[in-house]
Amino acid sequence: MATLELRNVIKTYGSGLPDTLKNIELSIDSGEFLILVGPSGCGKSTLMNCIAGLENISGGAILVDGEDISGMSPKDRDIAMVFQSYALYPTMTVRENICFGLKIRKMPQASIDEEVARVAKLLQIEHLLERKPGQLSGGQQQRVAMGRALARRPKIYLFDEPLSNLDAKLRVEMRTEIKLMHQRLKTTTVYVTHDQIEAMTLGDKVAVMKDGIIQQFGTPQQIYNDPANLFVASFIGSPPMNFIPLRLTRQDGRLVALLESGQARCELPLGIADAGLEDREIILGIRPEQIALANEQVTGLPTLRAEVQITEPTGPDTLVFVTVNQTKVCCRMAPDAAPAIGATLNLLLDPSKVLIFDAASGARLGATRIAQEAAPLGNVTQFKGR
């Protein structure tokens, strides 16, 4: 196990070209699982290659256990990498693929056999050891690629989108296997993905990237519940966060968000007093599971009546879509409480969960949650009733 620290890492491919990586600052403790997540082209695989030594950085430093490894060759960094393409030798058996690196290091044959047996048992591929890659399924090939990395017992494991070539069912199974493997081995791991579900389920820490910049770094729950900006809020979450354009007015010295659905309207008091917000385009963000269904007995709380436009049953949930401020809004609902299309719902937005963003910059506005002193939710039925 080892600590990993990136200090002001920059990567550029030539003078006059924009930096691919821009002042990357990250630090993870020994044994932690770091996820690098972001859309295609955001720089996450480039950053992974820089950590591995496959590409040189243009500035900054990469430290493992406090030692600067930026100038070391890949073979001297004691880092193992699992590639998206598996990169297995087609003419070698599974056993030979796993032990190839060990033979290069001139490890005694008895130790090699012991190590192959260990990783084969760990990954449940003992029965595949004499087969060649062409005789294996995609999931089996991925296990072999992981076994080759595990056999080295490196300080750090790097995974570059290892599950992207697998079908949906196998991807879920392998995700579980990788998490179990990390729990057993406790080895420092960096994992690149564009799949935000993998990011949320696998990582101890998550770094969300866009255009070569770390947009936010934190635990999965911090990223999900307290996004730093509009991009992070939109990228993390399935179904994604709802974004509702707003007009703000001021009543009794506080700002009020105006929500409309058809002829119905709702005035939602905000817990912010920033001057000048009435003149800015504002976006309200709220996740589908954070919208409540108010009972008829509820009084004194801001509610909005909205007509059901469409429903999408998913099995464990039903996604219900309504229109608010001429924007499609998704509400997550328990399957046994799904309303009919055309039904009218009385909606309540959870005061503790609403976020406000600046439409022009995407920045999260400070102290933007609905006022905590507002009335509690009271007698409401949560859509996602589990």
Secondary structure, 3 states (H helix, E strand, C coil): CCCEEEEEEEECCCCCCCCCEEEEEEEECCCCEEEEECCCCCCHHHHHHHHHCCCCCCEEEEEECCEECCCCCHHHCCEEEECCCCCCCCCCCHHHHHHHHHHHCCCCHHHHHHHHHHHHHHCCCHHHCCCCHHHCCHHHHHHHHHHHHHCCCCCEEEEECCCCCCCHHHHHHHHHHHHHHHHHHCCEEEEEECCHHHHHHHCCEEEEEECCEEEEEECHHHHHHCCCEHHHHHHCCCCCCEEEEEEEEEECCEEEEEEEECCEEEEEECCCCCCCHHHCCEEEEECHHHEEEECCCCCCCCCEEEECCEEEECCCCEEEEEEECCEEEEEEECHHHCCCCCCEEEEEECCCCCEEEECCCCEECCCCCCCCCCCCCCCEEECCCC
